[in-house]
Amino acid sequence: MALAPPPPARTPPPPDPDLQTGLQYLKAGWFDRAEPLFRSALARHGDRPDILHFLAVCVSQRGALADAEALWRKALAKDPNEPMLSYNLALVARRLGRLDEAARRLRDTIRRAPTHVEARLALASIHMDLGRYAAAERELAEFVANLDQAIEKGGDTLKPLQARARNMLGYALYRLGNSSAAIEVLDMALADAGDDGERRAQILGDRALALGALGHHEEAVAGARQALEMAPDSAGLNHALGFVLHFAGRPDEAIPAIRRALDLDPTFAAALKTLALAEAAVGRKDEAVELLQRARRESPADRDVVLQLSLLQVDRKEFADALQTLEPRLKESPDDVRVLNNQGLALRGLKRFEEARRALKRASRLSTDDPLVLTNLGSVLVDLGRAAEARSLHEHALRVLPGDPRLLGHYGICLAALGERERAREALDSALAADPNNAEALDALVKLNT
């Protein structure tokens, strides 16, 4: 029996000229020239995931993020296992401010491609954007450990990546309050960075922040200046210098550096907050309020702005304004200890003492060792004629934060209310020795001596 002839070999379709040229333009960074060619190819070939992806890249480059997102979503629906598509959707979600969605898509990317370096680092970065520094530290510590193993096996080319990862890990540790460990990690990052001046500058800037947190203010200022010499047009490093100068007690020197950071990046929210602190410290409280109002308009959900602005309003005796500032945050996070503390201060200023007591009592139950909550609750109890109850709260607060002039002042006022005049005078004298501008302690001492 004769055998059937073999089927004719399939001839591959000729390459699409628009697609080929579009890819060449894309590699060259000529996105405006590539986009119409990819649209033409898409019209002929239909919704091919690769063409949708190339087109989305071009569209995103001209800032049409919603259109780019729609194209990447369509591509992912066609090819749900392609990690590059979920990764790019994550980047778009991040740029649009949808950080939780961005984190979820990055986790999807990592599940599909466990070795996707950029996805892992981007996920850690988003954790930090969301204030989840412990999650970022876990992600980065694992990443750094894996890189160490690869480098030990001869992967010296990975050292620049390790410098970047350790830089991020050091910053996360600093934000977690573990500044000594942060400096150790950042020193290793400097060794990994080699001659990369830009990376070294960033590491030195973060190291300066950690040094400042440890109270090594002069060394911190010197480190921040060294970093800035290497990258004078970095908004982040100008802000770092201003930040360490402010907390070194030199706000007048801090202000020009922070303003330079904002000139370089007018949307730099952290710089707005630090500038407000510095302006308030030099007595320009109107400017500080204006800066914080601007920061709140740009980032309505920024907890730090709400806390800083409400405290400044309490200091200016604008108690009703402080309550109005705090109200949205209280609705969103009714168990936020710092927000409850500030609410208690504002209510006390309005002489709504029982409401203030309830707010501060709630805060003290949520955070039993917070010295500021304890001393503020004690002060309200003194206002209510319950100084005997307040005494143990002030003493507890001073055990947690000994020598603090605010706490000593409140304790002295409490002792005076209990009739212990000599001990009250000692506490108030100590408060004023630590802070001669403590108006509350000075007023109480004057009353005690008359």
KAVEN-V725430 format. One record per residue. N is the residue number from 1. BURIAL is b if it has 16 or more other C-alpha atoms within 10 Angstrom, else e. Layout:
BEGIN
N	BURIAL
N	BURIAL
END
This chain:
BEGIN
1	e
2	e
3	e
4	e
5	e
6	e
7	e
8	e
9	e
10	e
11	e
12	e
13	e
14	e
15	e
16	e
17	e
18	b
19	b
20	e
21	e
22	b
23	b
24	e
25	b
26	b
27	e
28	e
29	e
30	e
31	b
32	e
33	e
34	b
35	b
36	e
37	b
38	b
39	b
40	e
41	b
42	b
43	e
44	e
45	e
46	e
47	b
48	e
49	b
50	b
51	b
52	b
53	b
54	b
55	b
56	b
57	b
58	b
59	b
60	b
61	e
62	e
63	e
64	e
65	b
66	e
67	e
68	b
69	b
70	e
71	b
72	b
73	b
74	b
75	b
76	b
77	e
78	e
79	e
80	e
81	e
82	b
83	b
84	b
85	b
86	b
87	b
88	b
89	b
90	b
91	b
92	b
93	b
94	b
95	e
96	e
97	e
98	e
99	b
100	e
101	b
102	b
103	b
104	e
105	b
106	b
107	b
108	b
109	b
110	b
111	e
112	b
113	e
114	e
115	e
116	b
117	e
118	e
119	b
120	b
121	b
122	b
123	b
124	b
125	b
126	b
127	b
128	b
129	e
130	e
131	e
132	b
133	b
134	b
135	b
136	b
137	b
138	e
139	b
140	b
141	b
142	e
143	b
144	b
145	e
146	e
147	b
148	b
149	e
150	e
151	e
152	e
153	e
154	e
155	e
156	e
157	e
158	e
159	b
160	b
161	b
162	b
163	b
164	b
165	b
166	b
167	b
168	b
169	b
170	b
171	b
172	b
173	b
174	b
175	b
176	e
177	e
178	b
179	b
180	b
181	e
182	b
183	b
184	e
185	b
186	b
187	b
188	b
189	b
190	b
191	e
192	b
193	b
194	e
195	e
196	e
197	e
198	e
199	b
200	b
201	b
202	b
203	b
204	b
205	b
206	b
207	b
208	b
209	b
210	b
211	b
212	b
213	b
214	e
215	e
216	e
217	b
218	e
219	e
220	b
221	b
222	e
223	b
224	b
225	b
226	b
227	b
228	b
229	e
230	b
231	b
232	e
233	e
234	b
235	b
236	b
237	b
238	b
239	b
240	b
241	b
242	b
243	b
244	b
245	b
246	b
247	b
248	b
249	e
250	b
251	b
252	e
253	e
254	b
255	b
256	b
257	b
258	b
259	b
260	b
261	b
262	b
263	e
264	e
265	e
266	e
267	e
268	b
269	b
270	b
271	b
272	b
273	b
274	b
275	b
276	b
277	b
278	b
279	b
280	b
281	b
282	e
283	e
284	e
285	b
286	e
287	e
288	b
289	b
290	e
291	b
292	b
293	b
294	b
295	b
296	b
297	e
298	e
299	e
300	e
301	e
302	e
303	b
304	e
305	b
306	b
307	b
308	b
309	b
310	b
311	b
312	b
313	b
314	b
315	e
316	e
317	e
318	b
319	b
320	b
321	e
322	b
323	b
324	e
325	b
326	b
327	b
328	e
329	b
330	e
331	e
332	e
333	e
334	e
335	e
336	b
337	b
338	b
339	b
340	b
341	b
342	b
343	b
344	b
345	b
346	b
347	b
348	b
349	b
350	e
351	e
352	e
353	b
354	b
355	e
356	b
357	b
358	e
359	b
360	b
361	b
362	b
363	b
364	b
365	e
366	e
367	e
368	e
369	b
370	b
371	b
372	b
373	b
374	b
375	b
376	b
377	b
378	b
379	b
380	b
381	b
382	b
383	b
384	e
385	e
386	b
387	b
388	e
389	e
390	b
391	b
392	e
393	b
394	b
395	b
396	b
397	b
398	b
399	e
400	e
401	b
402	e
403	e
404	b
405	b
406	b
407	b
408	b
409	b
410	b
411	b
412	b
413	b
414	b
415	b
416	b
417	b
418	b
419	e
420	e
421	b
422	e
423	e
424	b
425	b
426	e
427	b
428	b
429	b
430	b
431	b
432	b
433	e
434	e
435	e
436	e
437	e
438	b
439	e
440	e
441	b
442	b
443	e
444	b
445	b
446	e
447	e
448	b
449	e
450	e
END
